[in-house]
């Protein structure tokens, strides 16, 4: 499958692959952004494929509507639309790969754009020749060589007028910056591309070293790009570049280079400090960095009028009244003196100021202090549940400890059993 816009690059790619004996089909995306010019490009590609006897697939996109709905730039909208379509079409027609016509000048422009935005080593490797089933056969060929080739065989092509206006970063680089660089060194683009190739080789070495570093600094040796993980600060500080290890771990989760730099420079900040992105949050906690997905706030309360099975968020609470004395030592099961617990019960998250009388202890304590003594981190505290009876007494700090005032004793005749499933 060959993506053909009608421009010189894609026309050359189609003709070269066909002349080399590949069985090709063309795909043209009309983004409906340039009015009559978009229709002109589509008609040109139709005529070209008819002359070359190449099957053609055409799709029209409502690019502006997509960009507004998803709140992305027109350029990003067009990219998302076309690559999603390429993926589906490749599967539908059974093509081996989808070839796109990025060339050497595109690779240089991409590198310069990444430098302007700020980038790590991965951004210095330019455009990859292969990314899954997307293949770029022309990356070693310059735009000038492509045009000279088409002129030599008398092949026409169309020009996208939007590429001739320096209104976006890529166009400014293409029309203003690269010509200026070539006045300094005529081989500027070739030399930059050589650097890109060297960086790609260095990236292989870097990736191996970075994977080893990640395993060393992450507790249990694992860090999930969705769920996060736990980073040991002391081990991290022993790495040659703690900041870059953090960058590799946290940037895929949406943490900005500035926030990572700030964090790396202040790893001794007090326990309890939280950093957040749209999808994840990071907690500094007793020599560790705990990273997890941001979770939706738990439901406020669940009212439990009588024994039975109840659902709260992703948990189930089974409540039974047993006519005998039964004591459980399982952390997810509370066994209480039924006569000392008054319905209705309420299951809810712990609140500021909550107090209870921990089983086996004299007097009451703030739940927050009790959890702190157990070294429970802030994320776990936020998820901590309590069961409260009708008198406002916390009868169970769920999964941890029952209340001493509701404990089973020699006077108990029936048991209230509360199990978290």
Backbone torsions as a table, in degrees:
resi	resn	phi	psi	omega
1	UNK	NA	131.7	-179.4
2	UNK	-122.2	124.8	175.4
3	UNK	-77.9	118.4	-174.7
4	UNK	-122.4	113.8	177.1
5	UNK	-89.8	-23.2	-173.4
6	UNK	107.6	-13.3	176.7
7	UNK	-73.3	169.4	-175.5
8	UNK	-56.8	-42.6	-173.9
9	UNK	-62.9	-51.3	-176.0
10	UNK	-72.2	-33.0	176.8
11	UNK	-64.0	-44.6	178.8
12	UNK	-62.3	-41.9	-179.2
13	UNK	-61.1	-45.2	179.9
14	UNK	-60.6	-47.3	-176.3
15	UNK	-67.0	-41.9	-178.8
16	UNK	-64.5	-46.2	-179.3
17	UNK	-63.4	-40.5	178.4
18	UNK	-65.0	-41.5	-178.2
19	UNK	-68.7	-23.5	178.2
20	UNK	-83.6	-2.2	175.2
21	UNK	98.2	5.2	177.1
22	UNK	-73.2	144.1	173.0
23	UNK	-85.8	113.3	-171.6
24	UNK	-121.6	150.7	166.9
25	UNK	-128.4	149.4	-176.5
26	UNK	-105.3	152.2	174.4
27	UNK	-133.6	130.2	-179.9
28	UNK	-121.5	128.6	178.5
29	UNK	-105.6	121.3	175.2
30	UNK	-101.8	108.5	-176.0
31	UNK	-86.1	-2.2	175.4
32	UNK	52.8	49.5	-178.0
33	UNK	-113.2	-16.0	-172.8
34	UNK	-125.3	25.0	173.8
35	UNK	57.7	-124.9	-177.4
36	UNK	-61.4	-32.2	-179.2
37	UNK	-65.4	-36.5	176.8
38	UNK	-63.9	-40.4	177.1
39	UNK	-65.8	-39.2	177.5
40	UNK	-59.0	-46.0	-180.0
41	UNK	-60.6	-43.0	-179.6
42	UNK	-62.2	-44.7	179.4
43	UNK	-64.7	-37.7	178.2
44	UNK	-61.7	-44.9	-178.6
45	UNK	-65.6	-39.5	176.9
46	UNK	-57.9	-47.8	-179.0
47	UNK	-64.3	-42.6	-179.1
48	UNK	-60.7	-47.8	-177.8
49	UNK	-67.5	-32.4	176.3
50	UNK	-64.7	-45.9	-179.6
51	UNK	-64.6	-40.6	-176.8
52	UNK	-86.2	-0.7	-179.8
53	UNK	57.0	47.8	179.9
54	UNK	-112.7	125.0	175.7
55	UNK	-58.0	140.5	-174.6
56	UNK	-127.7	135.3	174.0
57	UNK	-114.0	129.7	-179.3
58	UNK	-123.8	137.9	175.9
59	UNK	-135.8	142.2	176.5
60	UNK	-106.5	132.3	179.7
61	UNK	-114.4	142.5	170.6
62	UNK	-90.8	75.6	-169.3
63	UNK	-65.5	-43.1	-178.0
64	UNK	-63.7	-42.1	179.2
65	UNK	-63.5	-42.5	179.1
66	UNK	-61.7	-44.7	-178.3
67	UNK	-62.7	-41.7	-179.9
68	UNK	-67.9	-42.4	-177.6
69	UNK	-65.2	-41.1	-176.8
70	UNK	-94.1	-0.4	178.2
71	UNK	54.4	51.2	175.5
72	UNK	-126.5	167.6	178.7
73	UNK	-70.6	161.8	176.7
74	UNK	-59.7	-40.6	-179.9
75	UNK	-62.4	-44.0	179.9
76	UNK	-68.3	-38.3	178.6
77	UNK	-60.9	-46.3	179.8
78	UNK	-61.7	-40.1	179.5
79	UNK	-63.4	-48.3	-178.6
80	UNK	-62.6	-42.0	-178.0
81	UNK	-64.4	-47.9	-174.3
82	UNK	-69.5	-41.4	-177.2
83	UNK	-71.7	-31.7	174.4
84	UNK	-64.4	-42.0	179.1
85	UNK	-67.6	-42.2	178.8
86	UNK	-57.0	-43.3	-178.0
87	UNK	-61.1	-47.1	-178.4
88	UNK	-67.8	-43.6	-177.7
89	UNK	-64.9	-40.7	179.0
90	UNK	-57.6	-42.9	179.1
91	UNK	-67.5	-40.0	-176.7
92	UNK	-64.6	-39.5	-176.4
93	UNK	-96.6	-5.2	178.2
94	UNK	73.9	31.3	178.5
95	UNK	-77.1	150.0	179.4
96	UNK	-70.5	-44.8	-176.9
97	UNK	-150.5	169.5	171.9
98	UNK	-114.5	119.6	-178.8
99	UNK	-96.6	129.2	175.9
100	UNK	-119.2	157.4	-164.1
101	UNK	-99.8	32.5	174.3
102	UNK	-63.0	138.4	-178.3
103	UNK	-123.0	-172.1	-172.8
104	UNK	-61.3	-40.8	-179.7
105	UNK	-64.0	-36.3	176.3
106	UNK	-62.0	-40.4	-179.2
107	UNK	-64.2	-39.7	178.6
108	UNK	-66.8	-43.1	178.8
109	UNK	-60.3	-41.7	-179.6
110	UNK	-63.7	-42.4	178.0
111	UNK	-60.4	-46.3	-179.3
112	UNK	-64.2	-38.7	177.4
113	UNK	-62.1	-42.8	179.2
114	UNK	-63.5	-39.0	178.5
115	UNK	-63.5	-41.3	-179.1
116	UNK	-65.5	-35.6	-178.8
117	UNK	-78.8	-22.0	-171.7
118	UNK	95.0	123.9	-173.4
119	UNK	-150.5	162.2	172.3
120	UNK	-95.9	-166.5	-175.9
121	UNK	-61.4	-31.9	-178.4
122	UNK	-65.8	-33.7	179.3
123	UNK	-73.8	-11.5	179.3
124	UNK	-92.4	1.5	-179.0
125	UNK	-95.6	3.0	174.2
126	UNK	68.2	-150.6	-179.7
127	UNK	-89.5	134.9	-178.5
128	UNK	-81.0	141.8	177.4
129	UNK	-61.9	-31.7	178.2
130	UNK	-139.1	133.6	173.5
131	UNK	-134.2	95.6	-173.6
132	UNK	64.3	-121.6	180.0
133	UNK	-96.6	8.9	174.3
134	UNK	-95.1	121.2	-174.8
135	UNK	-121.0	140.7	-178.6
136	UNK	-124.1	87.4	-174.3
137	UNK	-72.6	-15.1	-172.5
138	UNK	-101.6	15.0	-173.7
139	UNK	-65.0	-21.8	178.7
140	UNK	-93.4	7.1	-175.8
141	UNK	-114.2	137.5	-179.6
142	UNK	-84.5	161.4	175.4
143	UNK	-59.2	-40.5	-179.3
144	UNK	-62.9	-42.3	179.0
145	UNK	-63.4	-36.3	179.1
146	UNK	-64.7	-47.2	-179.7
147	UNK	-64.1	-41.1	178.8
148	UNK	-63.1	-38.1	177.8
149	UNK	-62.7	-47.8	-178.9
150	UNK	-64.4	-38.7	177.1
151	UNK	-63.1	-36.1	-176.6
152	UNK	-68.7	-25.0	179.8
153	UNK	-106.0	4.5	177.4
154	UNK	69.5	30.8	-178.0
155	UNK	-95.1	126.6	178.1
156	UNK	-82.0	164.9	176.6
157	UNK	-156.8	170.9	178.6
158	UNK	-110.0	160.4	-179.6
159	UNK	-119.4	128.4	177.0
160	UNK	-78.1	112.7	-175.8
161	UNK	-62.6	-25.7	-179.3
162	UNK	-67.6	-20.3	178.1
163	UNK	-77.8	-9.4	-176.4
164	UNK	-97.9	3.1	-178.6
165	UNK	-116.4	126.5	-176.7
166	UNK	-84.2	63.4	-177.2
167	UNK	-103.1	-11.9	176.8
168	UNK	-128.0	165.8	-172.6
169	UNK	-57.8	-47.1	-176.3
170	UNK	-61.8	-41.9	179.5
171	UNK	-66.1	-37.8	177.9
172	UNK	-63.8	-39.2	176.9
173	UNK	-65.2	-44.1	-177.0
174	UNK	-67.8	-43.4	-171.8
175	UNK	-90.2	-27.3	-174.2
176	UNK	-114.8	-51.2	-170.4
177	UNK	-76.2	-48.9	-177.3
178	UNK	-63.0	-42.2	175.3
179	UNK	-59.8	-35.8	177.8
180	UNK	-66.2	-42.5	178.3
181	UNK	-61.3	-35.7	-179.3
182	UNK	-71.3	-21.5	173.8
183	UNK	-73.3	-25.4	176.3
184	UNK	-80.7	-43.2	178.6
185	UNK	-146.8	111.9	-178.1
186	UNK	-55.7	-24.1	-179.1
187	UNK	-101.2	28.9	-176.4
188	UNK	-57.9	-49.2	-176.9
189	UNK	-65.5	-40.3	178.9
190	UNK	-62.5	-42.6	-178.4
191	UNK	-68.3	-38.6	177.4
192	UNK	-63.7	-40.3	178.5
193	UNK	-64.2	-36.5	176.1
194	UNK	-63.1	-39.8	177.3
195	UNK	-62.9	-41.7	178.0
196	UNK	-58.5	-43.7	-179.6
197	UNK	-64.0	-40.4	178.1
198	UNK	-65.6	-39.4	178.5
199	UNK	-65.2	-34.1	177.7
200	UNK	-63.9	-39.3	176.9
201	UNK	-68.7	-41.4	178.5
202	UNK	-63.5	-31.4	-179.3
203	UNK	-62.5	-36.1	178.8
204	UNK	-60.3	-45.6	179.2
205	UNK	-64.8	-43.7	-179.6
206	UNK	-59.2	-44.8	-176.4
207	UNK	-61.9	-40.8	179.1
208	UNK	-63.5	-46.0	-179.7
209	UNK	-64.8	-38.9	-177.3
210	UNK	-69.6	-37.9	177.6
211	UNK	-62.1	-38.7	177.3
212	UNK	-65.6	-40.9	179.5
213	UNK	-63.8	-41.6	179.5
214	UNK	-59.9	-42.6	179.9
215	UNK	-65.4	-34.9	-179.9
216	UNK	-69.2	-42.5	-171.3
217	UNK	-86.2	-19.0	-177.3
218	UNK	-92.1	128.0	176.1
219	UNK	-63.0	138.6	-174.4
220	UNK	68.6	7.3	172.6
221	UNK	68.8	16.2	-175.4
222	UNK	-137.0	145.6	175.4
223	UNK	-143.8	114.6	-175.2
224	UNK	-90.5	133.2	-177.7
225	UNK	-70.5	-7.4	174.3
226	UNK	-109.1	-52.5	-173.9
227	UNK	-85.1	-18.2	-179.5
228	UNK	88.9	-148.6	-178.2
229	UNK	170.8	-166.0	-177.6
230	UNK	-122.4	127.3	-178.3
231	UNK	-109.2	128.4	178.3
232	UNK	-84.6	118.1	-173.2
233	UNK	-65.8	-42.8	-178.0
234	UNK	-62.1	-41.6	177.9
235	UNK	-67.9	-38.3	178.2
236	UNK	-60.0	-41.9	-177.9
237	UNK	-66.5	-17.9	178.8
238	UNK	-83.6	-8.6	178.5
239	UNK	-74.3	151.1	178.9
240	UNK	-57.0	-35.1	178.9
241	UNK	-137.9	84.8	-180.0
242	UNK	-55.9	-38.9	-177.3
243	UNK	-62.8	-40.8	-177.2
244	UNK	-72.5	-34.0	175.2
245	UNK	-62.1	-43.5	177.0
246	UNK	-61.3	-41.9	179.8
247	UNK	-59.3	-44.2	-179.5
248	UNK	-66.4	-33.3	-179.9
249	UNK	-78.4	-41.2	-167.3
250	UNK	-98.3	-28.3	-176.5
251	UNK	-61.9	-35.9	176.5
252	UNK	-64.4	-15.8	-179.2
253	UNK	-95.3	6.0	175.5
254	UNK	97.9	0.4	177.7
255	UNK	-73.4	131.3	-174.8
256	UNK	-76.1	155.8	176.2
257	UNK	-55.6	-37.6	-179.7
258	UNK	-65.1	-43.9	-179.3
259	UNK	-68.2	-36.1	178.2
260	UNK	-67.2	-41.0	177.5
261	UNK	-61.8	-43.1	178.3
262	UNK	-62.6	-43.2	-179.8
263	UNK	-65.2	-44.6	-178.0
264	UNK	-63.6	-31.2	-179.3
265	UNK	-82.0	-9.4	-175.4
266	UNK	-135.8	49.7	-177.8
267	UNK	-71.7	-7.2	178.1
268	UNK	-95.7	10.1	-180.0
269	UNK	-62.0	155.4	-172.3
270	UNK	-63.7	153.6	173.5
271	UNK	-58.6	140.0	178.0
272	UNK	106.6	-11.9	179.2
273	UNK	-71.5	135.0	-176.5
274	UNK	-122.1	134.4	171.7
275	UNK	-114.4	143.8	-175.2
276	UNK	-134.8	149.3	165.0
277	UNK	-121.5	-176.4	179.2
278	UNK	-63.1	-30.0	-173.5
279	UNK	-111.1	-21.7	-173.5
280	UNK	-136.6	165.1	173.6
281	UNK	-140.1	149.8	-177.3
282	UNK	-123.4	132.4	-179.6
283	UNK	-117.2	129.4	170.7
284	UNK	-84.5	120.2	-172.3
285	UNK	-147.0	102.6	170.9
286	UNK	50.3	58.3	176.6
287	UNK	78.7	12.1	179.8
288	UNK	-133.0	156.0	168.2
289	UNK	-111.7	114.9	-179.2
290	UNK	-101.9	121.4	-177.4
291	UNK	-116.8	131.5	179.4
292	UNK	-148.1	163.6	173.2
293	UNK	-66.3	143.3	173.9
294	UNK	-69.0	129.0	-176.4
295	UNK	-104.8	148.9	176.2
296	UNK	-66.0	147.5	-179.9
297	UNK	-61.7	137.0	-179.6
298	UNK	-64.5	152.4	173.8
299	UNK	-55.6	149.4	-174.3
300	UNK	-64.8	-55.3	-177.0
301	UNK	-146.7	157.3	170.2
302	UNK	-127.0	118.1	-179.8
303	UNK	-86.8	133.6	-175.7
304	UNK	-122.7	96.8	-174.3
305	UNK	-76.1	-24.0	-174.8
306	UNK	-161.6	169.3	176.9
307	UNK	-56.7	149.9	-179.1
308	UNK	157.0	-168.3	179.6
309	UNK	-109.0	127.1	-176.4
310	UNK	-127.0	149.6	180.0
311	UNK	-113.7	130.4	178.7
312	UNK	-135.2	112.6	-176.2
313	UNK	56.1	-122.7	179.9
314	UNK	-100.4	17.7	-177.1
315	UNK	-117.2	159.6	173.8
316	UNK	-121.9	140.3	179.3
317	UNK	-120.8	117.5	179.5
318	UNK	-106.2	125.4	-176.6
319	UNK	-121.1	125.1	-177.9
320	UNK	-132.4	144.8	172.6
321	UNK	-108.4	117.7	-174.9
322	UNK	-104.2	138.2	-177.5
323	UNK	-86.6	25.3	173.1
324	UNK	-142.7	173.5	-179.5
325	UNK	-93.2	119.7	-177.4
326	UNK	-135.5	124.0	-178.1
327	UNK	-113.1	126.5	177.5
328	UNK	-109.1	142.8	176.2
329	UNK	-108.5	7.3	178.7
330	UNK	-75.9	134.4	-176.1
331	UNK	-62.5	-24.3	-178.7
332	UNK	-94.7	10.9	178.7
333	UNK	-130.2	125.8	175.6
334	UNK	-107.8	131.2	174.7
335	UNK	-118.6	121.3	-172.8
336	UNK	-126.6	163.3	174.0
337	UNK	-74.8	112.4	-175.4
338	UNK	-57.7	-31.1	-177.7
339	UNK	-72.3	-17.8	-176.6
340	UNK	-99.6	1.7	-178.6
341	UNK	-117.0	127.0	-175.5
342	UNK	-107.9	124.8	174.7
343	UNK	-78.2	156.2	1.3
344	UNK	-77.8	151.4	174.9
345	UNK	-95.0	162.8	176.1
346	UNK	-133.8	130.7	173.1
347	UNK	-104.8	127.7	-178.7
348	UNK	-156.4	170.2	174.0
349	UNK	-74.2	153.8	179.8
350	UNK	-64.4	145.8	-178.6
351	UNK	-121.0	156.3	178.1
352	UNK	-60.4	133.2	179.2
353	UNK	91.8	-5.7	178.1
354	UNK	-60.5	137.0	176.5
355	UNK	-128.9	152.0	171.4
356	UNK	-152.1	168.4	179.5
357	UNK	-106.5	96.6	-175.6
358	UNK	-57.2	137.7	-179.2
359	UNK	-53.9	131.1	177.1
360	UNK	85.2	-0.1	-179.3
361	UNK	-115.8	153.5	177.3
362	UNK	-87.8	137.9	176.6
363	UNK	77.6	-177.5	-178.4
364	UNK	-111.3	163.3	179.9
365	UNK	-139.9	154.0	169.6
366	UNK	-66.3	134.7	179.0
367	UNK	-59.3	-39.8	-179.0
368	UNK	-61.5	-40.1	178.4
369	UNK	-67.6	-40.3	179.7
370	UNK	-61.1	-44.9	180.0
371	UNK	-66.7	-36.9	177.3
372	UNK	-61.9	-42.4	178.1
373	UNK	-61.0	-30.5	178.3
374	UNK	-83.0	2.2	-178.3
375	UNK	61.0	37.8	175.7
376	UNK	-79.7	129.0	-177.2
377	UNK	-78.8	170.2	-174.6
378	UNK	-59.6	-40.9	179.9
379	UNK	-61.1	-43.2	-179.6
380	UNK	-69.1	-36.4	177.4
381	UNK	-59.9	-41.3	-179.3
382	UNK	-64.2	-28.6	-178.9
383	UNK	-92.0	-4.1	-176.2
384	UNK	-66.7	131.7	179.6
385	UNK	-106.8	152.9	173.7
386	UNK	-132.9	151.1	171.3
387	UNK	-107.8	124.5	-176.5
388	UNK	-117.1	137.7	178.9
389	UNK	-91.8	-178.5	-173.7
390	UNK	-64.7	-20.7	179.4
391	UNK	-86.8	-0.6	-179.5
392	UNK	86.8	8.9	-180.0
393	UNK	-86.5	129.1	173.0
394	UNK	-74.7	110.2	-177.3
395	UNK	-91.8	-18.0	180.0
396	UNK	-152.6	123.0	166.2
397	UNK	-85.3	99.6	-162.5
398	UNK	-55.2	128.2	176.6
399	UNK	81.0	-1.8	-175.2
400	UNK	-127.8	-55.6	-174.7
401	UNK	-161.0	143.2	174.4
402	UNK	-87.2	168.2	179.5
403	UNK	-85.8	138.0	-175.6
404	UNK	-64.0	-28.4	-176.2
405	UNK	-74.8	-15.3	-179.4
406	UNK	-111.5	15.8	-173.0
407	UNK	-70.4	155.8	174.9
408	UNK	-76.8	134.1	-179.6
409	UNK	-134.5	-173.5	179.6
410	UNK	-67.5	-14.7	179.2
411	UNK	-89.4	-8.1	-175.2
412	UNK	-69.7	135.0	178.2
413	UNK	-115.1	-22.1	176.4
414	UNK	-144.2	152.9	-172.5
415	UNK	-113.3	136.0	169.4
416	UNK	-98.9	116.9	-177.2
417	UNK	-108.6	122.0	179.2
418	UNK	-117.5	117.7	-176.4
419	UNK	-120.6	131.8	176.1
420	UNK	-93.1	120.3	-176.5
421	UNK	-111.9	NA	NA
